Amino acid sequence: MVITTGTILLVVLIVLLIGGLPSWPHSKNWGYGPTGMLGTLLVIILVLMLLGRL
């Protein structure tokens, strides 16, 4: 089984996206900023993977 760099990057971004959700009391004031930025990165990585550029 061959694991590419794009797959590893995709898994790391998904874990960061889940970790960025505002679930703790101190992070509820942050809003969805961290999750939105990570979600944008995730979409960019997915598009690059589908186009074969990563």
PDB file with one MODEL, atoms N, CA, C and O in Angstrom:
MODEL        1
ATOM      1  N   MET A   1       0.847  -1.190   0.000  1.00  0.00           N
ATOM      2  CA  MET A   1       0.000   0.000   0.000  1.00  0.00           C
ATOM      3  C   MET A   1       0.886   1.245   0.000  1.00  0.00           C
ATOM      4  O   MET A   1       1.761   1.400   0.852  1.00  0.00           O
ATOM      5  N   VAL A   2       0.649   2.109  -0.950  1.00  0.00           N
ATOM      6  CA  VAL A   2       1.446   3.326  -1.079  1.00  0.00           C
ATOM      7  C   VAL A   2       0.653   4.497  -0.525  1.00  0.00           C
ATOM      8  O   VAL A   2      -0.478   4.756  -0.935  1.00  0.00           O
ATOM      9  N   ILE A   3       1.274   5.200   0.418  1.00  0.00           N
ATOM     10  CA  ILE A   3       0.650   6.393   0.996  1.00  0.00           C
ATOM     11  C   ILE A   3       1.391   7.604   0.454  1.00  0.00           C
ATOM     12  O   ILE A   3       2.601   7.738   0.636  1.00  0.00           O
ATOM     13  N   THR A   4       0.657   8.478  -0.209  1.00  0.00           N
ATOM     14  CA  THR A   4       1.278   9.655  -0.800  1.00  0.00           C
ATOM     15  C   THR A   4       1.285  10.816   0.182  1.00  0.00           C
ATOM     16  O   THR A   4       0.603  10.791   1.207  1.00  0.00           O
ATOM     17  N   THR A   5       2.059  11.819  -0.150  1.00  0.00           N
ATOM     18  CA  THR A   5       2.135  13.020   0.676  1.00  0.00           C
ATOM     19  C   THR A   5       0.787  13.726   0.731  1.00  0.00           C
ATOM     20  O   THR A   5       0.411  14.271   1.768  1.00  0.00           O
ATOM     21  N   GLY A   6       0.065  13.718  -0.376  1.00  0.00           N
ATOM     22  CA  GLY A   6      -1.256  14.361  -0.410  1.00  0.00           C
ATOM     23  C   GLY A   6      -2.239  13.705   0.539  1.00  0.00           C
ATOM     24  O   GLY A   6      -3.041  14.386   1.180  1.00  0.00           O
ATOM     25  N   THR A   7      -2.180  12.374   0.630  1.00  0.00           N
ATOM     26  CA  THR A   7      -3.078  11.663   1.545  1.00  0.00           C
ATOM     27  C   THR A   7      -2.755  11.990   2.995  1.00  0.00           C
ATOM     28  O   THR A   7      -3.656  12.207   3.805  1.00  0.00           O
ATOM     29  N   ILE A   8      -1.478  12.026   3.316  1.00  0.00           N
ATOM     30  CA  ILE A   8      -1.078  12.369   4.683  1.00  0.00           C
ATOM     31  C   ILE A   8      -1.498  13.793   5.011  1.00  0.00           C
ATOM     32  O   ILE A   8      -2.003  14.053   6.104  1.00  0.00           O
ATOM     33  N   LEU A   9      -1.298  14.712   4.085  1.00  0.00           N
ATOM     34  CA  LEU A   9      -1.695  16.102   4.289  1.00  0.00           C
ATOM     35  C   LEU A   9      -3.199  16.226   4.462  1.00  0.00           C
ATOM     36  O   LEU A   9      -3.667  17.008   5.290  1.00  0.00           O
ATOM     37  N   LEU A  10      -3.958  15.465   3.693  1.00  0.00           N
ATOM     38  CA  LEU A  10      -5.416  15.483   3.795  1.00  0.00           C
ATOM     39  C   LEU A  10      -5.871  14.990   5.164  1.00  0.00           C
ATOM     40  O   LEU A  10      -6.758  15.594   5.767  1.00  0.00           O
ATOM     41  N   VAL A  11      -5.290  13.919   5.661  1.00  0.00           N
ATOM     42  CA  VAL A  11      -5.660  13.381   6.973  1.00  0.00           C
ATOM     43  C   VAL A  11      -5.300  14.370   8.073  1.00  0.00           C
ATOM     44  O   VAL A  11      -6.088  14.570   8.998  1.00  0.00           O
ATOM     45  N   VAL A  12      -4.137  14.987   7.993  1.00  0.00           N
ATOM     46  CA  VAL A  12      -3.736  15.973   9.004  1.00  0.00           C
ATOM     47  C   VAL A  12      -4.685  17.162   9.004  1.00  0.00           C
ATOM     48  O   VAL A  12      -5.059  17.647  10.072  1.00  0.00           O
ATOM     49  N   LEU A  13      -5.083  17.644   7.825  1.00  0.00           N
ATOM     50  CA  LEU A  13      -6.014  18.779   7.761  1.00  0.00           C
ATOM     51  C   LEU A  13      -7.386  18.424   8.312  1.00  0.00           C
ATOM     52  O   LEU A  13      -8.026  19.263   8.947  1.00  0.00           O
ATOM     53  N   ILE A  14      -7.852  17.202   8.084  1.00  0.00           N
ATOM     54  CA  ILE A  14      -9.150  16.792   8.627  1.00  0.00           C
ATOM     55  C   ILE A  14      -9.092  16.738  10.152  1.00  0.00           C
ATOM     56  O   ILE A  14     -10.029  17.169  10.825  1.00  0.00           O
ATOM     57  N   VAL A  15      -7.999  16.212  10.697  1.00  0.00           N
ATOM     58  CA  VAL A  15      -7.851  16.165  12.154  1.00  0.00           C
ATOM     59  C   VAL A  15      -7.785  17.572  12.734  1.00  0.00           C
ATOM     60  O   VAL A  15      -8.387  17.837  13.775  1.00  0.00           O
ATOM     61  N   LEU A  16      -7.060  18.481  12.075  1.00  0.00           N
ATOM     62  CA  LEU A  16      -7.002  19.867  12.546  1.00  0.00           C
ATOM     63  C   LEU A  16      -8.358  20.559  12.440  1.00  0.00           C
ATOM     64  O   LEU A  16      -8.709  21.379  13.289  1.00  0.00           O
ATOM     65  N   LEU A  17      -9.119  20.228  11.397  1.00  0.00           N
ATOM     66  CA  LEU A  17     -10.445  20.813  11.224  1.00  0.00           C
ATOM     67  C   LEU A  17     -11.367  20.388  12.360  1.00  0.00           C
ATOM     68  O   LEU A  17     -12.109  21.211  12.897  1.00  0.00           O
ATOM     69  N   ILE A  18     -11.326  19.126  12.724  1.00  0.00           N
ATOM     70  CA  ILE A  18     -12.145  18.638  13.841  1.00  0.00           C
ATOM     71  C   ILE A  18     -11.672  19.252  15.152  1.00  0.00           C
ATOM     72  O   ILE A  18     -12.488  19.612  16.001  1.00  0.00           O
ATOM     73  N   GLY A  19     -10.348  19.372  15.322  1.00  0.00           N
ATOM     74  CA  GLY A  19      -9.803  19.965  16.541  1.00  0.00           C
ATOM     75  C   GLY A  19     -10.069  21.455  16.651  1.00  0.00           C
ATOM     76  O   GLY A  19     -10.043  22.000  17.755  1.00  0.00           O
ATOM     77  N   GLY A  20     -10.322  22.121  15.544  1.00  0.00           N
ATOM     78  CA  GLY A  20     -10.563  23.561  15.561  1.00  0.00           C
ATOM     79  C   GLY A  20     -11.985  23.965  15.860  1.00  0.00           C
ATOM     80  O   GLY A  20     -12.276  25.156  15.970  1.00  0.00           O
ATOM     81  N   LEU A  21     -12.881  22.999  15.995  1.00  0.00           N
ATOM     82  CA  LEU A  21     -14.273  23.331  16.313  1.00  0.00           C
ATOM     83  C   LEU A  21     -14.360  23.950  17.705  1.00  0.00           C
ATOM     84  O   LEU A  21     -13.721  23.458  18.634  1.00  0.00           O
ATOM     85  N   PRO A  22     -15.131  25.009  17.865  1.00  0.00           N
ATOM     86  CA  PRO A  22     -15.215  25.685  19.177  1.00  0.00           C
ATOM     87  C   PRO A  22     -16.074  24.898  20.162  1.00  0.00           C
ATOM     88  O   PRO A  22     -17.277  25.133  20.275  1.00  0.00           O
ATOM     89  N   SER A  23     -15.448  23.965  20.872  1.00  0.00           N
ATOM     90  CA  SER A  23     -16.206  23.142  21.813  1.00  0.00           C
ATOM     91  C   SER A  23     -15.861  23.450  23.271  1.00  0.00           C
ATOM     92  O   SER A  23     -16.634  23.108  24.167  1.00  0.00           O
ATOM     93  N   TRP A  24     -14.726  24.084  23.522  1.00  0.00           N
ATOM     94  CA  TRP A  24     -14.338  24.419  24.889  1.00  0.00           C
ATOM     95  C   TRP A  24     -14.873  25.805  25.233  1.00  0.00           C
ATOM     96  O   TRP A  24     -15.037  26.646  24.350  1.00  0.00           O
ATOM     97  N   PRO A  25     -15.145  26.044  26.521  1.00  0.00           N
ATOM     98  CA  PRO A  25     -15.700  27.349  26.910  1.00  0.00           C
ATOM     99  C   PRO A  25     -14.821  28.538  26.510  1.00  0.00           C
ATOM    100  O   PRO A  25     -15.343  29.580  26.115  1.00  0.00           O
ATOM    101  N   HIS A  26     -13.503  28.398  26.607  1.00  0.00           N
ATOM    102  CA  HIS A  26     -12.629  29.528  26.285  1.00  0.00           C
ATOM    103  C   HIS A  26     -12.539  29.770  24.777  1.00  0.00           C
ATOM    104  O   HIS A  26     -12.170  30.866  24.357  1.00  0.00           O
ATOM    105  N   SER A  27     -12.865  28.777  23.964  1.00  0.00           N
ATOM    106  CA  SER A  27     -12.733  28.954  22.517  1.00  0.00           C
ATOM    107  C   SER A  27     -14.052  29.316  21.845  1.00  0.00           C
ATOM    108  O   SER A  27     -14.082  29.532  20.633  1.00  0.00           O
ATOM    109  N   LYS A  28     -15.133  29.385  22.600  1.00  0.00           N
ATOM    110  CA  LYS A  28     -16.409  29.753  21.990  1.00  0.00           C
ATOM    111  C   LYS A  28     -16.407  31.203  21.519  1.00  0.00           C
ATOM    112  O   LYS A  28     -17.157  31.551  20.606  1.00  0.00           O
ATOM    113  N   ASN A  29     -15.583  32.052  22.121  1.00  0.00           N
ATOM    114  CA  ASN A  29     -15.500  33.451  21.705  1.00  0.00           C
ATOM    115  C   ASN A  29     -14.759  33.617  20.388  1.00  0.00           C
ATOM    116  O   ASN A  29     -14.854  34.672  19.761  1.00  0.00           O
ATOM    117  N   TRP A  30     -14.024  32.601  19.954  1.00  0.00           N
ATOM    118  CA  TRP A  30     -13.264  32.682  18.711  1.00  0.00           C
ATOM    119  C   TRP A  30     -14.173  32.621  17.499  1.00  0.00           C
ATOM    120  O   TRP A  30     -13.792  33.069  16.417  1.00  0.00           O
ATOM    121  N   GLY A  31     -15.367  32.076  17.661  1.00  0.00           N
ATOM    122  CA  GLY A  31     -16.261  31.891  16.531  1.00  0.00           C
ATOM    123  C   GLY A  31     -15.779  30.744  15.662  1.00  0.00           C
ATOM    124  O   GLY A  31     -15.151  29.806  16.153  1.00  0.00           O
ATOM    125  N   TYR A  32     -16.069  30.820  14.386  1.00  0.00           N
ATOM    126  CA  TYR A  32     -15.683  29.745  13.474  1.00  0.00           C
ATOM    127  C   TYR A  32     -14.474  30.129  12.621  1.00  0.00           C
ATOM    128  O   TYR A  32     -14.251  29.540  11.563  1.00  0.00           O
ATOM    129  N   GLY A  33     -13.698  31.107  13.073  1.00  0.00           N
ATOM    130  CA  GLY A  33     -12.520  31.538  12.333  1.00  0.00           C
ATOM    131  C   GLY A  33     -11.506  30.443  12.091  1.00  0.00           C
ATOM    132  O   GLY A  33     -11.140  30.199  10.941  1.00  0.00           O
ATOM    133  N   PRO A  34     -11.031  29.763  13.148  1.00  0.00           N
ATOM    134  CA  PRO A  34     -10.043  28.700  12.931  1.00  0.00           C
ATOM    135  C   PRO A  34     -10.584  27.572  12.045  1.00  0.00           C
ATOM    136  O   PRO A  34      -9.864  27.058  11.189  1.00  0.00           O
ATOM    137  N   THR A  35     -11.824  27.196  12.245  1.00  0.00           N
ATOM    138  CA  THR A  35     -12.408  26.126  11.447  1.00  0.00           C
ATOM    139  C   THR A  35     -12.595  26.564  10.004  1.00  0.00           C
ATOM    140  O   THR A  35     -12.400  25.767   9.085  1.00  0.00           O
ATOM    141  N   GLY A  36     -12.970  27.820   9.793  1.00  0.00           N
ATOM    142  CA  GLY A  36     -13.153  28.327   8.445  1.00  0.00           C
ATOM    143  C   GLY A  36     -11.860  28.352   7.658  1.00  0.00           C
ATOM    144  O   GLY A  36     -11.837  28.011   6.475  1.00  0.00           O
ATOM    145  N   MET A  37     -10.779  28.758   8.315  1.00  0.00           N
ATOM    146  CA  MET A  37      -9.476  28.790   7.634  1.00  0.00           C
ATOM    147  C   MET A  37      -9.006  27.373   7.302  1.00  0.00           C
ATOM    148  O   MET A  37      -8.508  27.126   6.204  1.00  0.00           O
ATOM    149  N   LEU A  38      -9.161  26.450   8.240  1.00  0.00           N
ATOM    150  CA  LEU A  38      -8.760  25.066   7.985  1.00  0.00           C
ATOM    151  C   LEU A  38      -9.651  24.431   6.928  1.00  0.00           C
ATOM    152  O   LEU A  38      -9.179  23.631   6.119  1.00  0.00           O
ATOM    153  N   GLY A  39     -10.927  24.777   6.926  1.00  0.00           N
ATOM    154  CA  GLY A  39     -11.828  24.256   5.905  1.00  0.00           C
ATOM    155  C   GLY A  39     -11.448  24.737   4.517  1.00  0.00           C
ATOM    156  O   GLY A  39     -11.530  23.988   3.544  1.00  0.00           O
ATOM    157  N   THR A  40     -11.029  25.997   4.435  1.00  0.00           N
ATOM    158  CA  THR A  40     -10.572  26.538   3.157  1.00  0.00           C
ATOM    159  C   THR A  40      -9.329  25.808   2.676  1.00  0.00           C
ATOM    160  O   THR A  40      -9.227  25.462   1.499  1.00  0.00           O
ATOM    161  N   LEU A  41      -8.378  25.572   3.580  1.00  0.00           N
ATOM    162  CA  LEU A  41      -7.184  24.807   3.219  1.00  0.00           C
ATOM    163  C   LEU A  41      -7.542  23.399   2.772  1.00  0.00           C
ATOM    164  O   LEU A  41      -6.949  22.876   1.828  1.00  0.00           O
ATOM    165  N   LEU A  42      -8.504  22.784   3.442  1.00  0.00           N
ATOM    166  CA  LEU A  42      -8.937  21.441   3.085  1.00  0.00           C
ATOM    167  C   LEU A  42      -9.525  21.404   1.684  1.00  0.00           C
ATOM    168  O   LEU A  42      -9.238  20.486   0.916  1.00  0.00           O
ATOM    169  N   VAL A  43     -10.339  22.383   1.345  1.00  0.00           N
ATOM    170  CA  VAL A  43     -10.930  22.445   0.002  1.00  0.00           C
ATOM    171  C   VAL A  43      -9.850  22.650  -1.048  1.00  0.00           C
ATOM    172  O   VAL A  43      -9.899  22.028  -2.109  1.00  0.00           O
ATOM    173  N   ILE A  44      -8.876  23.509  -0.773  1.00  0.00           N
ATOM    174  CA  ILE A  44      -7.788  23.746  -1.724  1.00  0.00           C
ATOM    175  C   ILE A  44      -6.988  22.470  -1.948  1.00  0.00           C
ATOM    176  O   ILE A  44      -6.664  22.135  -3.088  1.00  0.00           O
ATOM    177  N   ILE A  45      -6.667  21.756  -0.876  1.00  0.00           N
ATOM    178  CA  ILE A  45      -5.908  20.508  -0.993  1.00  0.00           C
ATOM    179  C   ILE A  45      -6.709  19.468  -1.767  1.00  0.00           C
ATOM    180  O   ILE A  45      -6.151  18.759  -2.605  1.00  0.00           O
ATOM    181  N   LEU A  46      -8.003  19.369  -1.500  1.00  0.00           N
ATOM    182  CA  LEU A  46      -8.837  18.408  -2.231  1.00  0.00           C
ATOM    183  C   LEU A  46      -8.877  18.716  -3.722  1.00  0.00           C
ATOM    184  O   LEU A  46      -8.786  17.808  -4.549  1.00  0.00           O
ATOM    185  N   VAL A  47      -9.013  19.998  -4.069  1.00  0.00           N
ATOM    186  CA  VAL A  47      -9.047  20.380  -5.481  1.00  0.00           C
ATOM    187  C   VAL A  47      -7.710  20.064  -6.143  1.00  0.00           C
ATOM    188  O   VAL A  47      -7.680  19.552  -7.262  1.00  0.00           O
ATOM    189  N   LEU A  48      -6.612  20.362  -5.468  1.00  0.00           N
ATOM    190  CA  LEU A  48      -5.292  20.068  -6.032  1.00  0.00           C
ATOM    191  C   LEU A  48      -5.088  18.567  -6.208  1.00  0.00           C
ATOM    192  O   LEU A  48      -4.485  18.133  -7.190  1.00  0.00           O
ATOM    193  N   MET A  49      -5.588  17.771  -5.261  1.00  0.00           N
ATOM    194  CA  MET A  49      -5.460  16.318  -5.384  1.00  0.00           C
ATOM    195  C   MET A  49      -6.296  15.791  -6.557  1.00  0.00           C
ATOM    196  O   MET A  49      -5.853  14.907  -7.291  1.00  0.00           O
ATOM    197  N   LEU A  50      -7.501  16.335  -6.727  1.00  0.00           N
ATOM    198  CA  LEU A  50      -8.356  15.882  -7.819  1.00  0.00           C
ATOM    199  C   LEU A  50      -7.805  16.299  -9.181  1.00  0.00           C
ATOM    200  O   LEU A  50      -8.014  15.600 -10.172  1.00  0.00           O
ATOM    201  N   LEU A  51      -7.113  17.414  -9.238  1.00  0.00           N
ATOM    202  CA  LEU A  51      -6.509  17.863 -10.490  1.00  0.00           C
ATOM    203  C   LEU A  51      -5.168  17.178 -10.763  1.00  0.00           C
ATOM    204  O   LEU A  51      -4.608  17.320 -11.850  1.00  0.00           O
ATOM    205  N   GLY A  52      -4.658  16.440  -9.784  1.00  0.00           N
ATOM    206  CA  GLY A  52      -3.398  15.736  -9.966  1.00  0.00           C
ATOM    207  C   GLY A  52      -2.166  16.605  -9.793  1.00  0.00           C
ATOM    208  O   GLY A  52      -1.082  16.242 -10.249  1.00  0.00           O
ATOM    209  N   ARG A  53      -2.317  17.726  -9.153  1.00  0.00           N
ATOM    210  CA  ARG A  53      -1.194  18.642  -8.965  1.00  0.00           C
ATOM    211  C   ARG A  53      -0.475  18.414  -7.644  1.00  0.00           C
ATOM    212  O   ARG A  53       0.548  19.045  -7.379  1.00  0.00           O
ATOM    213  N   LEU A  54      -0.999  17.518  -6.813  1.00  0.00           N
ATOM    214  CA  LEU A  54      -0.380  17.259  -5.498  1.00  0.00           C
ATOM    215  C   LEU A  54      -0.152  15.782  -5.349  1.00  0.00           C
ATOM    216  O   LEU A  54       0.359  15.336  -4.322  1.00  0.00           O
TER     217      LEU A  54
ENDMDL
END
